[in-house]
Amino acid sequence: MSAAGDVLRAGGLLVYPTETVYGIGVALSADVDAVRRAKRSPPGRPYLVVAADAAMACSLWTQAPPPELAKHWPGPLTLIGPAREGLPPELLGAVGDVPTIAVRVPGDPWLRALIQEVGEPIVSTSANVAGAPAPQSFDEVDVDALAPDLAIDRGACPGGVASTLVDFVAVPWKILRPGPITPERGSP
């Protein structure tokens, strides 16, 4: 068991590296508003969750993503899909009248192993106070302001750019935020 896993299983707030930028989060079963309070974010903006693998990610939706999108996992691609019942309302957005949740399977093997150790997805967003730039290295994380229970320093994140964000509830699916990858429509 790792210290990071212990913190998350206990419902604590963790700052951690990803392949894109530093993140802050809690286990999905914890107080997800702890992230909002730490970041000083206004209510109403849903956060994404990171999953250990595609099966864990798909368990959060009522339908699987198109293959041309899912083939980019693990990696810096966040997919917005139709949310299953019972998820924390603070995490949900909507496309029309369809409740949605944003999910990513990160490319960082350490982070996927941590999620697997915790046994559930982690609520995730960039580790910065609202309005500040997303930190690309640990030195840019304002640990004092965020006050996590634990902060993991693994130097600089290799990606440095937030993940590509795609809504697959929309037909056809659409890219909402460009990022490190550009998925194409069509067969995998």
N, C-alpha and C positions, 0 to 999 in steps of 0.2 A: 504494500500500500504506500502511496506517495503522500507527501504533505499536501499537495494541491488537491488530490483526490479526497483526503480527509476533510479539508476545508469545504469542498463542494458537497460532500455527503452530509456534512453537519449544517448545511444551509447557508454557508458563508459566501462572501463576495471575493472573487479572485480576479487579479489582473494577470494576463497571460499573453504570450506571443502567438501569432498565427503566421501563415505564409504571406499575408498582405500587410496588416498593421497590428499593433497591440490591441487586445480586446479586454473587456471587463464583463463579468457575468456571474451567474449563479446557476445551480442545477434547476431544471425545469419544475421540479416539485417544490422548490423553495419560494421565498417571497420575491417574486420577479420585480416588484416595485423598488427593491433595494438598489437595483441598477439605476433606475430613474432618479432616485434620491441622490445617489453618489455622483451622478453626472449633472444633477440639477437641471434635468430636462423637464419641459412642460408635459403634462399628461396628453395622451392622445396619439403619440407617435409610437407605432408598434416596433418592437425589436425583433431581430431574427434569432433563430436557434441554430446551433451547430450540432451535427449528428456524427456518430462514429462511422456509419456506412449508409449505403443507399436504403437498406431494409429499415434501419432506424428512422431515416428521413421520411420514407414513404409511409411509415406507421402514423405520421402526424397529419396526413392528408386523406381525403376520401377517394382520390384517384392518383395514379402514378403520372409522373411527368413524361412528355414525349421522349422517345429514345435519343433524338438528336440533341436534346438538352442533357439528359442523364449521363450520356457518355463522357461528359466533361468532369465528372466526379471520380475520385476526389480532386478538388481544385477550387480556384477562386470564382465560383459561380453560385450565386444565391438564387433560389427558385421560389416564387410565390405561387402557392397552390391552394386548393380548397381545403380548409381546416376541418379536421375531424372534431366531433363533439368532445366536450370536456376539457379543452385547453384553456389556460388562463386568458381571460378576456383582454388583459393588458397587452397581450402579444398579437392580438388579431387585428387585421386590417379588413378591407372589403373591396371586392370588385363587383360593382353593382350591388346586388343583395346577397352575394356569396361571401361568407366569412372566409378569410384567407390567413395563412401563416407563411412566413418566409423562412426557408431552411437551406443550410449549406452543409456539405460534407467537405471539411477543410483538407487541403493538400498536405498540411504539416503532419507527419506520422506521429510526432510526440503528442499533439493535440488530439488526434483520433484515438490514440492509446489511452489518454486521460479520460476522454468521454466514455470509452469502453469500460475503463476501471470504475467510473462513477455509475455506469449502468443506465444512464438516461441522457437525453440531450441537455445542452447548456445554453441558457439565454445568453446572447452575445451582441455586443456593439463595440464600437471603438472606445478605447480607454482614455477619453478626454472629457473635460468638463464641457457641457453644451456650448457650442459656438467656437471652441478652440479647434485647431487642426488635429486630425487623427495622428497619433504618434507612430512613427516608423521605427523608432528604437526605444529601448527602455529609458534612456536618458531623457526622452521627450515626455514621458509619462509623469504627470503631477500626482505622485503617490500620496502626498500629504493632503491634497484637495479631495481626491477620490476616497481615501481612507479604506482600502480593501482589507480583508482579513489576512490576505497573503498576496504578494506580488512576485511573479516569476521573472527574473532577468535572464534573457537568452540573447542579449545584444540587439542587433538590428534585424528587422524582418526583411526577408529577401524581396518581397513583392513591392511593398511601399505604396500600393494603390488599392483602394477598396474594391471588393469583388464586383463582378458584373452582376446586375440585378435584372432578372427576367420574370415577367408575369406570364404563367402558362394557363391561367384561367381565361384570359382574353383569347378570342379566336379571330385571327391567328395570334399566337403568342407574340409578346413584344418586349424589347429591351427597354427597361426603365432607367437604368444607369449603366453607361458604358464602363468597362473595366478591362482587366488583363486578358480576357478571352472574348471572342466574338462568335457565338454559336450561329450556325446556318440552318435554315429550314431544309428539310429533306430527309432522306434515309441515313441511318448511322453508317 
